[in-house]
Amino acid sequence: MLPRSLTFTGLCAGLLLSVNAFALSLGDLSQSDATGGLKDALTQGAQVAVKQLGVPGGFSNNQDVRIELPGNLGKVAKKMKQFGMGAQVDQLETSMNQAAEAAVPQAQALLVDAVKKMSVEDAKGILSGGKDSATQYLSKTSREQIRTKFLPIVKQSTDKVGLAQKYNAFAGQAATLGVLDAKNANIEGYVTEQALNGLFEMIAKQEESIRANPAAAATSLAKKVFGAL
């Protein structure tokens, strides 16, 4: 039988070796593992964001991304509510959020495609970047394509309820009076931009969650990569 002191020393040495084995850094990961783990996490974040937003109430019930009338027009809307015209304002805002909810599912394929096209150099920059660097990469590489997909869907949704004509007439007058930026005087453009902002905000929240808690990542490779950051 081994002396107790030797047994204890061996146990300590074994524990230290175990700790070192799990205390990985990015430098310990192969380029393939680092890129693969990041792609897994980004795909997960994009899919969760689309799933959360692309359903009834996805925008309207989420105060972080709910679409309301813009700028000074929003202030006018609050006054309208005070004077008993709240139903008209609510109809406008409900329809705007429904249009965004209808459009968002179209983003998933484009987001996943952007992830697949990520290079090793892209991955290095993301993993060594800021807390939302992955989200910024997706925005840079897919935002314009998603905008192109969103616009006709938003237009179709808003046209169904006659929202476009109501908003454009209302907002056009407000822009003429100088109480609204001209860029927000077109309903399709405004709702599309707000839908994009909401989508990437939710992706950023997913990225932040995985960075803070790598165990929340869906794959073992993603857990390994973000655990090494």
Secondary structure, 3 states (H helix, E strand, C coil): CCCHHHHHHHHHHHHHHHHHHHCCCHHHCCHHHHHHHHHHHHHHHHHHHHHHHCCCCCCCCCCCCCCCCCHHHHHHHHHHHHCCCHHHHHHHHHHHHHHHHHHHHHHHHHHHHHHHCCCHHHHHHHHCCCCCHHHHHHHHHHHHHHHHHHHHHHHHHHHHCCHHHHHHHHHHHHHHCCCCCHHHCCHHHHHHHHHHHHHHHHHHHHHHHHHHCHHHCCCHHHHHHHHCC
